[in-house]
Amino acid sequence: MTASTFLFHRARWIAVALGLAAALAGGWGWRAQAASRVFRVLLLEPELPPDGHLNSRECAAINILVKDQLELVAGASISQTLGIPDASSWSGLRKDALVLRLAPRRVGERLVLGASWIRVDELPRTGAWHRREPAGVAPAEAIAALVEALPLPRRKASPAQLVPRAPAVFWNYLAAQGGAPGGDFAKGKALLDACAAAEPECATLPIAQGELQFFQALQAASHDADGLRAAEAHLQRGLELCPHHPRGTWLLSRLRTDTGSSKEALERLIEARRVHPHALPLLLGITYAGRYAGLLEFAAVAETRTDDLSADTGRPTRLQVTFLYRGDWDRYERTLWTRPGDITNSTVLLFRGQLALARGRRDEALEAFREASESTVGYSQNIRLGRVFRLLLEGERATARRELDALAESRVGLRVPDGEFILNLAEAYALLEDLPRAQELAERAFYTGFTCARWFETDPMLKPLHGTARWVALMQHVRERQAILEARFHRSRWGL
């Protein structure tokens, strides 16, 4: 072979090699791009079995188990709603989202986990739903088989045991409503304690124990330090078994935020998002801890990212309090739609009344406070505060004062949850024209961890406090703490 021929072939092979490398790189790039795409799921309320062997709360607990699996195994971004969206709302749904509805049934100790699913862009086609009617098997097998059958763009092995393996433990877990608040606390606690003792390696069980204990402490008539410590220990145990578990991380970060540690909450949430960037519970945690800390831009970006990841863009399913604090009251108001029968509805009604009151619409506020105070389901402290505001607007000031004093006394102690709620109490005292007491509660809200300087400064109901020496000193402390957090959580760390 001549030198010129050799050089020709060498150049050709180099060109081929470079072309192949480029093609492979392009393929890898495409795969990386595909892997980074968001897999959105709109998870509907489950179908209730006609035989009555599972109630709505037990079916909801199965929904949560499947949701956890999809977030961890498929990296899914999951929005939840009630019924099948009607045609008028389809335009607000992401075209590539998967609509999923479970149809669980109990047959003895077995679970029949039926399901229907469809892509949003297939909704106009009659009969396009994919339906699965499997035989009954052990519950853990049923959930694993469903996840395997769904058209997931990617899947990986579960990082931990997420479903109780023994059928008896699974059904007891459901009988405890999976730790969801609103049922018989003592019964639920006993069931979950037994479940966790029987299957100590299942991460879902201590997370359920922690959720139940935490929300019980939130609704306790007085400060429940022991309940908070127990909730914290259970949630930490769950996250030891399954690090970065989205729902478990959200619950622990909320507990940390409510007890004055929004910095630690944000650190934990940012770390978990590196592993699960599309998990909505982590973004909800950031909006909550961020607004508490006064990092309103951080919280607002997280809210926008949550909207980007949601399957349903038509109506937000969460309360976007961040925008109240930022002064965008119209955007906040659009999240205050009624949720009949939901545990959050009393909170929605309370917030709707407070917003109307801040706008000077007393009749509208009174109507919302009446509805909140008459709620039979919801967080007890919000129902009680709704009644206080109702009594105030109805002119029953003495009764309102007695009930407000009792409610405020129940929040005594620096580790008592929810600085935002304590600030709501300060607003009520300001409305009663007891400004020293309103100032005291505003200070307590700060010491409990609420450091949103902008809302302290712009909350219309706290304006009577402005200008006093105590208020000026409080605002100096608020701004100093907020500045420390702003330096700690620079935009470069947000990862949004």
C-alpha positions as CSV (number, residue, x, y, z in Angstrom):
1,M,0.0,0.0,0.0
2,T,1.4,3.4,-1.0
3,A,1.7,6.2,1.5
4,S,-1.0,8.1,-0.3
5,T,-3.4,5.1,-0.2
6,F,-2.7,4.5,3.5
7,L,-3.4,8.2,4.3
8,F,-6.6,8.0,2.2
9,H,-7.9,4.9,4.1
10,R,-6.8,6.4,7.5
11,A,-8.7,9.6,6.8
12,R,-11.8,7.7,5.7
13,W,-11.7,5.5,8.9
14,I,-11.2,8.6,11.0
15,A,-14.2,10.2,9.3
16,V,-16.3,7.1,9.9
17,A,-15.2,6.9,13.5
18,L,-16.1,10.6,14.1
19,G,-19.4,10.1,12.4
20,L,-20.2,7.1,14.5
21,A,-19.1,8.9,17.7
22,A,-21.4,11.8,16.7
23,A,-24.3,9.5,16.1
24,L,-23.7,7.8,19.4
25,A,-23.4,11.1,21.1
26,G,-26.6,12.2,19.5
27,G,-28.3,9.0,20.6
28,W,-27.0,9.4,24.1
29,G,-28.1,13.0,24.1
30,W,-31.6,12.0,22.9
31,R,-31.8,9.4,25.7
32,A,-30.7,11.9,28.2
33,Q,-33.2,14.4,26.9
34,A,-35.9,11.7,27.0
35,A,-34.9,10.7,30.5
36,S,-35.2,14.3,31.7
37,R,-38.7,14.8,30.3
38,V,-41.4,15.1,32.9
39,F,-43.8,12.2,33.3
40,R,-47.0,13.8,34.5
41,V,-49.8,11.8,36.1
42,L,-53.3,13.1,37.0
43,L,-54.3,10.7,39.7
44,L,-58.1,10.6,40.2
45,E,-60.1,9.7,43.3
46,P,-60.4,5.9,43.4
47,E,-63.6,4.1,42.4
48,L,-65.3,2.8,45.5
49,P,-66.0,-1.0,45.4
50,P,-69.8,-1.7,45.4
51,D,-69.4,-4.5,48.0
52,G,-68.5,-2.0,50.7
53,H,-65.4,-4.0,51.8
54,L,-63.2,-0.8,51.4
55,N,-64.3,2.7,52.4
56,S,-63.2,5.9,50.8
57,R,-60.4,6.6,53.3
58,E,-58.9,3.1,52.8
59,C,-59.1,3.6,49.0
60,A,-57.4,7.0,49.4
61,A,-54.6,5.3,51.3
62,I,-54.0,2.9,48.4
63,N,-53.9,5.9,46.1
64,I,-51.1,7.4,48.3
65,L,-49.1,4.1,48.2
66,V,-49.3,4.0,44.4
67,K,-48.4,7.8,44.2
68,D,-45.3,7.2,46.4
69,Q,-44.3,4.3,44.2
70,L,-44.6,6.3,41.0
71,E,-42.6,9.2,42.4
72,L,-39.8,7.0,43.5
73,V,-39.8,4.3,40.8
74,A,-40.8,6.4,37.7
75,G,-39.7,9.9,38.7
76,A,-43.3,11.0,38.1
77,S,-44.9,14.4,38.8
78,I,-48.3,13.5,40.2
79,S,-51.3,15.8,40.6
80,Q,-54.4,14.6,42.4
81,T,-58.0,15.5,41.7
82,L,-61.4,14.1,42.4
83,G,-63.4,12.9,39.4
84,I,-62.8,12.5,35.7
85,P,-62.4,15.9,34.2
86,D,-65.3,17.0,32.0
87,A,-64.7,18.0,28.4
88,S,-64.9,21.7,29.2
89,S,-61.7,21.4,31.4
90,W,-59.6,19.3,29.0
91,S,-57.9,22.4,27.6
92,G,-56.3,23.0,31.0
93,L,-54.7,19.5,31.1
94,R,-51.2,18.7,29.8
95,K,-51.6,16.8,26.5
96,D,-48.9,14.3,27.4
97,A,-50.2,13.6,30.9
98,L,-51.5,10.2,32.0
99,V,-54.9,10.2,33.7
100,L,-55.1,7.3,36.1
101,R,-57.9,5.9,38.2
102,L,-57.7,3.0,40.5
103,A,-60.5,0.6,41.3
104,P,-59.4,-1.5,44.3
105,R,-61.4,-4.4,45.8
106,R,-60.8,-6.6,48.8
107,V,-61.4,-10.3,48.4
108,G,-60.5,-12.0,51.7
109,E,-56.8,-11.2,52.3
110,R,-56.2,-10.5,48.6
111,L,-56.3,-7.2,46.8
112,V,-57.8,-6.8,43.3
113,L,-56.3,-3.6,42.0
114,G,-58.1,-2.7,38.9
115,A,-57.2,0.5,37.0
116,S,-58.1,2.6,34.0
117,W,-55.7,5.0,32.3
118,I,-55.6,7.3,29.3
119,R,-53.4,10.0,27.9
120,V,-55.0,13.4,27.9
121,D,-54.6,13.8,24.1
122,E,-56.7,10.6,23.7
123,L,-59.6,11.8,25.9
124,P,-61.7,12.9,22.9
125,R,-61.6,9.4,21.5
126,T,-64.5,7.3,22.8
127,G,-63.4,4.0,24.3
128,A,-59.7,4.9,24.4
129,W,-59.3,4.1,28.1
130,H,-57.0,1.2,28.9
131,R,-58.5,-1.0,31.5
132,R,-56.9,-3.6,33.7
133,E,-58.9,-6.2,35.7
134,P,-56.4,-8.5,37.3
135,A,-57.0,-11.4,39.6
136,G,-56.7,-10.9,43.4
137,V,-53.2,-11.4,44.8
138,A,-51.3,-10.4,47.9
139,P,-51.5,-6.6,48.3
140,A,-47.8,-5.9,47.8
141,E,-47.8,-8.1,44.6
142,A,-50.9,-6.3,43.3
143,I,-49.3,-2.8,43.6
144,A,-46.1,-4.0,42.1
145,A,-48.0,-5.6,39.2
146,L,-49.9,-2.4,38.6
147,V,-46.7,-0.3,38.5
148,E,-45.2,-2.8,36.0
149,A,-48.3,-2.7,33.8
150,L,-48.5,1.1,33.5
151,P,-47.0,2.8,30.4
152,L,-44.1,4.4,32.3
153,P,-41.4,6.1,30.1
154,R,-38.8,4.8,32.6
155,R,-38.6,2.9,35.8
156,K,-36.0,1.8,38.3
157,A,-35.9,-0.5,41.2
158,S,-37.6,0.7,44.4
159,P,-35.0,2.1,46.7
160,A,-36.7,0.6,49.8
161,Q,-39.6,-1.5,50.9
162,L,-42.7,0.8,50.5
163,V,-45.6,-1.6,50.9
164,P,-46.2,-4.0,53.8
165,R,-45.6,-7.5,52.6
166,A,-47.8,-9.4,55.0
167,P,-51.5,-9.1,53.9
168,A,-52.7,-8.7,57.5
169,V,-50.2,-5.8,58.1
170,F,-51.4,-4.2,54.8
171,W,-55.1,-4.3,55.8
172,N,-54.3,-3.0,59.3
173,Y,-52.4,-0.1,57.6
174,L,-55.5,0.7,55.5
175,A,-57.7,0.4,58.6
176,A,-55.5,3.2,60.1
177,Q,-56.2,5.2,56.9
178,G,-52.5,5.1,56.1
179,G,-51.9,7.7,58.9
180,A,-54.1,10.3,57.3
181,P,-55.7,12.7,59.8
182,G,-59.4,12.8,60.5
183,G,-60.1,9.4,62.0
184,D,-59.9,7.8,65.4
185,F,-56.4,8.8,66.6
186,A,-56.1,6.2,69.4
187,K,-57.2,3.3,67.1
188,G,-55.0,4.5,64.2
189,K,-52.0,4.8,66.4
190,A,-52.4,1.3,67.9
191,L,-52.8,-0.2,64.5
192,L,-49.8,1.6,63.0
193,D,-47.6,0.8,66.0
194,A,-48.4,-2.9,65.6
195,C,-47.8,-2.7,61.8
196,A,-44.4,-1.0,62.3
197,A,-43.4,-3.6,64.9
198,A,-44.4,-6.4,62.5
199,E,-42.5,-5.0,59.5
200,P,-39.7,-2.7,60.8
201,E,-38.1,-2.4,57.4
202,C,-41.1,-1.0,55.6
203,A,-40.4,2.8,55.2
204,T,-44.1,3.7,54.7
205,L,-45.1,2.6,58.2
206,P,-43.0,5.0,60.3
207,I,-43.9,7.8,57.8
208,A,-47.6,7.0,58.5
209,Q,-46.9,7.0,62.2
210,G,-45.2,10.3,62.0
211,E,-48.0,11.9,59.8
212,L,-50.7,10.7,62.2
213,Q,-48.8,11.9,65.3
214,F,-47.9,15.3,63.7
215,F,-51.4,16.2,62.6
216,Q,-52.8,15.1,66.0
217,A,-50.3,17.5,67.6
218,L,-51.4,20.3,65.3
219,Q,-55.0,19.9,66.4
220,A,-54.4,19.2,70.1
221,A,-56.2,21.5,72.5
222,S,-52.9,22.4,74.1
223,H,-49.2,22.2,73.2
224,D,-48.3,18.6,72.6
225,A,-44.5,18.5,72.9
226,D,-44.4,14.7,73.4
227,G,-46.5,14.2,70.3
228,L,-44.2,16.4,68.2
229,R,-41.1,14.5,69.4
230,A,-42.8,11.2,68.6
231,A,-43.8,12.5,65.1
232,E,-40.2,13.7,64.5
233,A,-38.7,10.4,65.5
234,H,-41.1,8.3,63.3
235,L,-40.4,10.5,60.3
236,Q,-36.7,10.4,60.8
237,R,-36.9,6.6,61.0
238,G,-38.9,6.5,57.7
239,L,-36.2,8.6,56.0
240,E,-33.5,6.4,57.3
241,L,-35.1,3.5,55.6
242,C,-35.9,5.4,52.4
243,P,-33.7,8.6,52.1
244,H,-35.2,11.5,50.2
245,H,-38.7,9.9,50.2
246,P,-40.7,12.8,48.8
247,R,-43.8,12.6,51.1
248,G,-41.7,11.8,54.1
249,T,-39.3,14.6,53.4
250,W,-42.3,17.0,53.0
251,L,-43.8,16.0,56.3
252,L,-40.6,16.3,58.3
253,S,-39.8,19.6,56.6
254,R,-43.2,21.0,57.5
255,L,-42.7,19.9,61.1
256,R,-39.3,21.5,61.2
257,T,-40.8,24.7,59.7
258,D,-43.7,24.8,62.1
259,T,-41.3,24.4,65.0
260,G,-39.0,27.2,64.0
261,S,-36.4,25.5,61.8
262,S,-37.2,26.6,58.3
263,K,-33.4,26.7,57.5
264,E,-33.1,22.9,58.2
265,A,-36.3,22.2,56.3
266,L,-35.0,24.0,53.2
267,E,-31.6,22.2,53.4
268,R,-33.4,18.9,53.5
269,L,-35.8,19.7,50.7
270,I,-33.0,21.0,48.4
271,E,-31.0,17.9,48.9
272,A,-34.0,15.6,48.2
273,R,-34.8,17.5,45.0
274,R,-31.4,16.6,43.6
275,V,-32.6,13.0,43.7
276,H,-36.3,13.5,42.8
277,P,-36.5,16.8,40.8
278,H,-40.1,16.2,39.6
279,A,-41.7,15.2,42.9
280,L,-44.3,17.8,43.8
281,P,-44.3,17.3,47.6
282,L,-40.7,18.6,47.7
283,L,-41.7,21.8,45.9
284,L,-44.7,22.2,48.2
285,G,-42.3,22.0,51.1
286,I,-40.1,24.7,49.6
287,T,-43.0,27.1,49.1
288,Y,-44.1,26.5,52.7
289,A,-40.6,26.8,54.3
290,G,-39.6,29.6,51.9
291,R,-42.5,31.9,52.7
292,Y,-42.1,31.2,56.4
293,A,-38.5,32.3,56.1
294,G,-39.4,35.4,54.1
295,L,-37.7,34.1,51.0
296,L,-40.6,35.0,48.8
297,E,-38.8,35.0,45.5
298,F,-37.5,31.5,46.2
299,A,-41.1,30.4,47.2
300,A,-42.7,32.0,44.2
301,V,-40.2,30.3,41.8
302,A,-41.1,27.0,43.5
303,E,-44.8,27.8,43.0
304,T,-44.2,28.5,39.3
305,R,-42.2,25.3,38.9
306,T,-45.0,23.4,40.6
307,D,-47.4,24.8,38.1
308,D,-45.0,23.7,35.3
309,L,-44.9,20.2,36.6
310,S,-48.6,19.8,37.3
311,A,-50.8,17.8,35.0
312,D,-53.7,20.2,35.4
313,T,-53.0,23.8,34.7
314,G,-56.6,25.0,34.9
315,R,-57.1,25.2,38.6
316,P,-54.4,25.0,41.3
317,T,-55.0,22.4,43.9
318,R,-53.0,24.0,46.7
319,L,-53.3,27.3,48.6
320,Q,-50.7,29.7,47.2
321,V,-50.2,31.8,50.3
322,T,-46.9,33.0,48.9
323,F,-48.7,35.4,46.6
324,L,-50.7,36.9,49.4
325,Y,-47.5,37.8,51.1
326,R,-46.0,39.2,47.8
327,G,-49.1,41.4,47.3
328,D,-50.6,39.5,44.4
329,W,-53.9,39.0,46.1
330,D,-55.8,38.1,42.9
331,R,-53.5,35.2,42.2
332,Y,-53.8,34.0,45.8
333,E,-57.6,34.3,45.6
334,R,-57.9,32.0,42.7
335,T,-56.7,29.1,44.9
336,L,-59.4,29.7,47.5
337,W,-62.1,27.6,45.8
338,T,-64.3,25.4,48.0
339,R,-63.4,21.8,48.6
340,P,-66.5,20.2,50.2
341,G,-65.7,17.3,52.5
342,D,-62.0,17.9,52.3
343,I,-60.0,18.4,55.5
344,T,-58.5,21.6,54.1
345,N,-61.9,23.2,53.4
346,S,-62.2,24.9,56.8
347,T,-58.8,26.5,56.1
348,V,-59.9,27.7,52.7
349,L,-62.9,29.3,54.2
350,L,-60.9,30.9,57.0
351,F,-58.4,32.3,54.5
352,R,-61.2,33.5,52.2
353,G,-62.7,35.4,55.1
354,Q,-59.4,36.9,56.2
355,L,-58.7,38.1,52.6
356,A,-62.2,39.7,52.3
357,L,-61.7,41.4,55.7
358,A,-58.3,42.7,54.6
359,R,-60.0,44.2,51.5
360,G,-62.7,45.8,53.7
361,R,-65.5,43.5,52.5
362,R,-67.0,42.7,55.9
363,D,-70.3,41.1,54.7
364,E,-68.3,38.7,52.4
365,A,-65.9,38.0,55.2
366,L,-68.7,37.2,57.7
367,E,-70.2,34.7,55.3
368,A,-66.9,32.9,54.9
369,F,-66.3,32.9,58.7
370,R,-69.7,31.5,59.3
371,E,-69.1,28.6,56.9
372,A,-65.7,27.9,58.5
373,S,-67.0,27.9,62.0
374,E,-69.8,25.5,61.0
375,S,-67.4,23.0,59.4
376,T,-67.6,19.4,60.7
377,V,-64.4,18.3,59.1
378,G,-61.1,20.1,59.2
379,Y,-58.4,21.4,61.5
380,S,-59.9,22.3,64.8
381,Q,-57.8,25.4,65.4
382,N,-58.9,27.0,62.1
383,I,-62.6,26.2,62.8
384,R,-62.2,27.8,66.2
385,L,-60.5,30.9,64.8
386,G,-63.2,31.2,62.1
387,R,-65.7,31.3,64.9
388,V,-63.7,34.0,66.7
389,F,-63.8,36.2,63.6
390,R,-67.4,35.5,63.1
391,L,-68.3,36.5,66.6
392,L,-66.2,39.7,66.2
393,L,-68.0,40.7,63.0
394,E,-71.4,39.9,64.6
395,G,-70.6,42.2,67.5
396,E,-70.3,39.5,70.1
397,R,-67.0,40.9,71.4
398,A,-67.0,39.5,74.9
399,T,-67.6,35.9,73.7
400,A,-65.1,36.4,71.0
401,R,-62.5,37.5,73.5
402,R,-63.1,34.5,75.8
403,E,-62.7,32.1,72.9
404,L,-59.7,33.9,71.5
405,D,-58.0,33.9,74.9
406,A,-58.6,30.1,75.2
407,L,-57.3,29.5,71.7
408,A,-54.2,31.7,72.2
409,E,-53.4,30.0,75.5
410,S,-53.4,26.6,73.8
411,R,-50.5,27.8,71.6
412,V,-48.2,28.7,74.6
413,G,-44.6,27.4,74.3
414,L,-41.9,28.2,71.8
415,R,-42.1,24.8,70.1
416,V,-45.8,25.0,69.5
417,P,-46.5,24.5,65.8
418,D,-47.4,27.1,63.2
419,G,-46.1,30.7,63.5
420,E,-48.5,31.7,60.7
421,F,-51.4,30.7,62.8
422,I,-50.1,32.6,65.8
423,L,-49.9,35.7,63.6
424,N,-53.5,35.1,62.7
425,L,-54.3,35.3,66.4
426,A,-52.4,38.6,66.6
427,E,-54.7,39.9,63.8
428,A,-57.8,38.9,65.8
429,Y,-56.5,40.7,68.9
430,A,-55.8,43.8,66.7
431,L,-59.4,43.6,65.5
432,L,-60.4,43.6,69.1
433,E,-58.3,46.7,69.6
434,D,-56.1,44.9,72.2
435,L,-52.9,46.1,70.7
436,P,-50.5,45.0,73.5
437,R,-51.8,41.4,73.2
438,A,-51.6,41.7,69.4
439,Q,-48.0,42.8,69.7
440,E,-47.2,39.9,72.1
441,L,-48.6,37.4,69.6
442,A,-46.7,38.9,66.7
443,E,-43.5,38.6,68.7
444,R,-44.4,35.0,69.5
445,A,-45.0,34.3,65.8
446,F,-41.4,35.5,65.1
447,Y,-39.9,33.5,67.9
448,T,-41.7,30.4,66.6
449,G,-39.9,30.9,63.3
450,F,-42.1,33.1,61.1
451,T,-39.8,35.6,59.6
452,C,-41.5,37.0,56.5
453,A,-40.7,40.7,56.9
454,R,-42.8,41.8,53.9
455,W,-46.0,40.3,55.4
456,F,-45.3,41.7,58.9
457,E,-44.9,45.1,57.2
458,T,-47.9,44.9,54.8
459,D,-50.5,42.9,56.7
460,P,-53.4,45.4,56.8
461,M,-54.8,44.0,60.1
462,L,-51.5,44.6,61.9
463,K,-51.1,48.3,60.8
464,P,-52.4,49.6,64.2
465,L,-49.1,48.2,65.7
466,H,-46.8,50.1,63.4
467,G,-44.6,52.9,64.8
468,T,-44.4,51.7,68.4
469,A,-40.9,51.1,69.9
470,R,-41.8,47.4,70.4
471,W,-42.9,47.1,66.7
472,V,-39.7,48.8,65.5
473,A,-37.5,46.4,67.6
474,L,-39.5,43.4,66.3
475,M,-39.0,44.4,62.7
476,Q,-35.3,44.8,63.2
477,H,-35.1,41.3,64.5
478,V,-37.2,40.0,61.7
479,R,-35.1,41.6,59.0
480,E,-31.8,40.5,60.6
481,R,-33.0,36.8,60.6
482,Q,-34.4,37.0,57.1
483,A,-31.1,38.5,55.9
484,I,-29.2,35.5,57.3
485,L,-31.5,33.1,55.5
486,E,-31.3,35.1,52.2
487,A,-27.5,34.8,52.4
488,R,-27.7,31.1,53.1
489,F,-30.1,30.3,50.3
490,H,-28.7,32.3,47.4
491,R,-30.4,31.8,44.0
492,S,-27.5,29.6,42.9
493,R,-28.6,26.9,45.4
494,W,-32.3,26.8,44.5
495,G,-32.0,24.2,41.7
496,L,-35.3,25.3,40.2
